[in-house]
Amino acid sequence: MANAHDIIIRPIISENSMEQLADRKYTFEVAKNANKIEIKKAIEEVFPGVSVERVTTMNMLGKVKRMGRTEGKRADWKKAVVKLKEDSKTIEFFEGLI
């Protein structure tokens, strides 16, 4: 298994992800080759005291962008929505953003 910090790339801060915080759901960009079990272990390792109930993943396609006459494409990436158990601590990174 890869290092936990190699699996979790960055948190995703958007309106939709902020609304899901009330349901104890947190959104992250993760490595494309990571599976749900690896993501769960990485979250529990990086954030001590956090217990993950469920992990939902999505493969996001990169947008096609124009640069003058030519077209380019952003990279594809993977998104994970992590739901925490009721008795779990919250992820403190997201606390000041609400």
N, C-alpha and C positions, 0 to 999 in steps of 0.2 A: 504494500500500500504506500502511496505517496505521502509526503508530509501534509499535515492538516492545512497549513497555510498555502500549499500549492493547490489544494482542492477548492478552498473558498477564496475566490478572487476579490470580490468586493460586495458590499451591501447595495441594494438597489433602493433609492429614495425617489418615490413618485407618489402622486396623489392616491393611486389605487393601493400601493403597498402601505401607505400611512393609515388608510381606512381599515386595512386588515389587521393592524396592531391590536385593535379591540378584541379580535377573535384569537389572539395569541399566535398569529401567523406572521412570519418574517421572511423577506425575499432577499435572495443572494444570487450573484452571478458565480457560477461554479465552473470547474474544468469540464471540457466537453467529454472526456473519457471517464468521468466519475459516475459511479452508479449510486443508487439511493442508500445503500448500506454504508458506503464510504462517506457520503455526505453527512449522514446521521452521526457517525463516529467522529468526523472532523468538527462538526458543530459542538458536540458534547466535550471535545477536547479543548477547543479554542475558548469556549465560554463555560467556565466551571460552574457547577450547580444547575445546569440546564439539562432537562430531560426532553428528548424529542419523541413525539407521538407518531407523526407521519411526515413523510417527505414526498412532495409532488414535483416532478421535473418536466421541463418543456425545452425543446430545441427551437431556438429563435433564429430565423433567417435574417441575414444582413440586408440592409436596404440598398437598392441601386441608386447611386447618386451621380448627377451630371457634373463634370468638370470641364466647362467650355463645350466643345463639340463631342468630347469623348465621355463614355460612361465608365464609372468605377463601381466597386461593390464593397460595402463594409463587411467585416468578418462575421461569420455565423458564430453564435454563442449559446450557452446553455443556462437556463434560469431554474432555480430551485425555490419552492415555497415550503418553509419548514413550520409545522404546527407543533407547539409545545404542549406538554401535559399540564393538567390543571394545577398539580402540586409543584410544578417546576418554577424556578426563578425566571424572571424576565431577562432579556438581553439588554444590558445597560447602555449599549451603544445607541440604541434607538430612543432612550428615555427623554433626552433633551430636544428631540425633533418634533414632538407632538405639540 
